[in-house]
Amino acid sequence: MQGYYANTSGTITCRKCRVGQFNNRSGAENCEDCPLGSSTSTEASVSCVACSPGFFAPRQGKEFCQPCEEGYFSNVSQKTECEPCQPGRYAEGKGNIQCIPCAPGSYSAKNASVSCKPCEEGYYSSVPEKTECDPCQAGRFAAGRGNIQCTACAQGSFTSQNASVNCTSCPEGKYANFSGAMECVNCSSGTYADQTGYSRCIPCGKGTFQNLTGATNCTSVPGWFSGSS
């Protein structure tokens, strides 16, 4: 009887082929192991079935096809092993038929990843499937994790370093009149900045002057008073 065997003389009943084996002949003395990448789902099988995508059978006669482990996948039938997800992709759970690209703002640097990591502060990724995040360039910053872009420093602030997590206010005597500044500029002569974070310098008022650049105040003109014409 197909699917059964009898390997001893005088046997009254035949025995079922176990899972992972088959017999398609009558009067067989033994069952055959299923080939690599295939198995059977029940006992007494007359043929083997190729493991479905997402499953594998690493050796002949394997009982049941096994699901691919986390971080691995198989996208075709009859696999003897699953493939690891490449960097920039991941697979969570078992039995995956494909890996998923890391979303913008995240990355995966190694094979067989089960998840992606968010970009650290000061870094970003604007496209999917990144294996590493890019540092924010000078003049820009990224606060918090998982950023898909960097933010330009506001007027009156700057950052001269890559991978900055914040911007610094321009010091007294300096200014930045555009967004994304990598450094602040000295106030020109005749102007001043007496506080931090200026986007423009203040002209010296009537009766005052300043010959130097980068000044924090203006100097009164000797002998000048408010009633002068």
C-alpha positions as CSV (number, residue, x, y, z in Angstrom):
1,M,0.0,0.0,0.0
2,Q,1.4,3.4,-0.9
3,G,2.4,5.6,2.1
4,Y,3.0,2.5,4.2
5,Y,5.9,0.0,4.6
6,A,6.7,-3.4,6.2
7,N,10.4,-4.1,7.0
8,T,10.0,-7.3,9.0
9,S,8.6,-10.7,7.9
10,G,5.3,-11.9,9.3
11,T,4.0,-8.4,9.8
12,I,0.2,-8.4,10.0
13,T,-0.2,-4.7,9.4
14,C,1.9,-2.2,7.5
15,R,3.4,0.9,9.2
16,K,2.8,4.5,8.2
17,C,5.6,6.5,6.7
18,R,6.4,9.2,9.2
19,V,6.2,12.9,8.5
20,G,9.2,13.9,6.3
21,Q,9.2,10.6,4.4
22,F,7.1,9.1,1.6
23,N,6.4,5.9,-0.3
24,N,4.8,5.8,-3.7
25,R,5.1,2.1,-4.2
26,S,3.1,-0.9,-3.0
27,G,4.9,-3.6,-1.0
28,A,7.8,-1.4,0.1
29,E,10.1,-2.4,2.9
30,N,10.9,1.2,3.8
31,C,10.0,4.8,3.2
32,E,12.2,7.4,1.4
33,D,13.3,10.7,2.9
34,C,11.9,13.8,1.4
35,P,14.5,15.7,-0.7
36,L,16.1,18.9,0.7
37,G,13.7,21.8,0.7
38,S,10.6,19.6,1.0
39,S,8.6,17.6,3.5
40,T,5.2,16.1,4.1
41,S,2.4,17.5,6.3
42,T,1.0,14.1,7.4
43,E,2.0,10.6,7.9
44,A,1.5,7.9,5.2
45,S,2.3,10.4,2.4
46,V,2.8,9.2,-1.1
47,S,4.8,12.3,-2.2
48,C,6.6,15.3,-0.8
49,V,5.6,18.9,-1.1
50,A,8.1,21.7,-1.6
51,C,8.4,24.1,1.3
52,S,6.5,27.3,0.6
53,P,8.1,30.7,0.5
54,G,8.9,31.8,4.1
55,F,9.8,28.2,5.0
56,F,12.7,25.8,4.6
57,A,13.9,22.2,5.1
58,P,17.6,22.0,5.8
59,R,18.0,18.2,5.6
60,Q,16.4,15.2,3.9
61,G,13.6,13.6,5.8
62,K,12.9,16.7,7.9
63,E,9.7,16.6,9.8
64,F,7.7,19.6,8.6
65,C,9.1,22.7,6.8
66,Q,10.4,25.2,9.3
67,P,9.5,29.0,9.2
68,C,12.4,31.4,8.5
69,E,13.7,32.9,11.7
70,E,13.4,36.6,12.4
71,G,15.8,38.6,10.3
72,Y,15.7,36.0,7.5
73,F,13.4,35.3,4.5
74,S,12.8,33.0,1.5
75,N,10.9,34.2,-1.5
76,V,10.8,31.0,-3.5
77,S,9.7,27.4,-2.8
78,Q,11.9,24.4,-1.8
79,K,14.5,26.4,0.1
80,T,17.1,24.5,2.2
81,E,18.0,27.7,4.1
82,C,16.7,31.2,4.5
83,E,18.6,34.3,3.5
84,P,19.5,37.1,5.9
85,C,18.0,40.5,5.3
86,Q,20.7,42.9,4.0
87,P,21.7,46.1,5.8
88,G,19.0,48.7,5.4
89,R,16.2,46.1,5.6
90,Y,14.6,44.0,8.3
91,A,12.2,41.2,9.0
92,E,10.3,40.8,12.3
93,G,8.5,37.6,13.2
94,K,9.0,34.2,11.6
95,G,8.1,32.9,8.1
96,N,8.9,36.1,6.1
97,I,8.9,36.0,2.3
98,Q,10.6,39.4,2.0
99,C,12.5,42.0,4.0
100,I,11.1,45.5,4.6
101,P,13.2,48.6,3.9
102,C,14.0,50.8,6.9
103,A,11.8,53.9,6.8
104,P,13.2,57.4,6.5
105,G,14.5,58.5,9.9
106,S,15.8,55.0,10.6
107,Y,18.6,52.6,9.6
108,S,20.0,49.1,9.9
109,A,23.7,48.6,9.8
110,K,24.0,44.8,9.9
111,N,22.6,41.6,8.2
112,A,19.6,39.7,9.6
113,S,18.2,42.7,11.5
114,V,14.8,42.2,13.1
115,S,14.1,46.0,13.4
116,C,15.5,49.3,12.3
117,K,17.1,51.9,14.7
118,P,16.0,55.5,14.8
119,C,18.7,58.0,13.7
120,E,20.4,59.5,16.7
121,E,20.2,63.2,17.6
122,G,22.2,65.3,15.2
123,Y,21.7,62.7,12.4
124,Y,19.0,62.1,9.8
125,S,18.0,59.9,6.9
126,S,15.7,61.3,4.2
127,V,15.3,58.1,2.1
128,P,14.4,54.5,2.9
129,E,16.8,51.6,3.2
130,K,19.6,53.4,4.8
131,T,22.5,51.5,6.4
132,E,23.6,54.6,8.3
133,C,22.3,58.0,9.1
134,D,23.9,61.2,7.8
135,P,25.1,64.0,10.1
136,C,23.5,67.4,9.9
137,Q,25.9,69.8,8.3
138,A,27.2,72.9,10.0
139,G,24.4,75.5,10.2
140,R,21.8,72.9,10.8
141,F,20.7,70.7,13.6
142,A,18.4,67.7,14.5
143,A,16.9,67.5,18.0
144,G,15.5,64.2,19.2
145,R,15.8,60.8,17.4
146,G,14.4,59.5,14.1
147,N,14.7,62.7,12.1
148,I,14.1,62.7,8.3
149,Q,15.7,66.1,7.8
150,C,17.8,68.7,9.6
151,T,16.5,72.2,10.6
152,A,18.4,75.3,9.7
153,C,19.6,77.5,12.6
154,A,17.3,80.5,13.0
155,Q,18.5,84.0,12.4
156,G,20.6,85.2,15.3
157,S,22.0,81.7,16.0
158,F,24.6,79.4,14.5
159,T,26.4,76.1,14.7
160,S,29.9,75.5,13.4
161,Q,29.9,71.7,14.0
162,N,28.4,68.8,12.1
163,A,25.9,66.5,13.8
164,S,24.6,69.4,16.1
165,V,21.6,68.8,18.3
166,N,20.9,72.6,18.7
167,C,22.1,76.0,17.7
168,T,23.9,78.6,19.8
169,S,22.8,82.3,20.0
170,C,25.2,84.8,18.5
171,P,27.3,86.3,21.2
172,E,27.2,90.0,22.1
173,G,28.8,92.1,19.4
174,K,27.9,89.7,16.6
175,Y,24.9,88.8,14.5
176,A,23.5,86.4,11.9
177,N,20.9,87.9,9.5
178,F,20.0,84.6,7.6
179,S,19.0,81.1,8.5
180,G,21.5,78.3,8.5
181,A,24.5,80.3,9.7
182,M,27.7,78.5,10.5
183,E,29.2,81.5,12.3
184,C,28.1,84.9,13.4
185,V,29.6,88.2,12.0
186,N,31.0,91.1,13.9
187,C,28.9,94.2,14.0
188,S,30.3,96.8,11.7
189,S,31.7,100.1,13.0
190,G,28.9,102.5,13.9
191,T,26.7,99.6,15.2
192,Y,26.5,97.4,18.2
193,A,24.8,94.3,19.8
194,D,24.5,94.5,23.5
195,Q,22.7,91.1,23.9
196,T,23.0,87.6,22.5
197,G,20.9,86.3,19.6
198,Y,20.8,89.4,17.4
199,S,19.9,89.0,13.7
200,R,21.0,92.6,13.0
201,C,23.1,95.1,14.8
202,I,21.8,98.4,16.2
203,P,23.1,101.7,14.7
204,C,24.7,104.0,17.3
205,G,22.2,106.7,18.3
206,K,22.6,110.5,18.1
207,G,25.6,111.8,20.0
208,T,27.3,108.3,20.1
209,F,29.8,106.6,17.9
210,Q,31.8,103.3,17.6
211,N,34.9,103.0,15.5
212,L,35.5,99.3,16.3
213,T,33.8,96.2,14.9
214,G,32.1,93.7,17.1
215,A,31.1,96.3,19.7
216,T,28.6,95.8,22.4
217,N,27.9,99.5,22.9
218,C,28.5,102.9,21.5
219,T,30.5,105.7,23.1
220,S,29.2,109.2,23.7
221,V,30.6,112.0,21.7
222,P,32.6,114.3,24.0
223,G,30.7,117.6,24.7
224,W,27.5,116.4,23.0
225,F,24.2,116.8,24.8
226,S,20.7,116.1,23.8
227,G,19.8,119.8,23.2
228,S,22.6,120.2,20.6
229,S,21.5,121.0,17.0
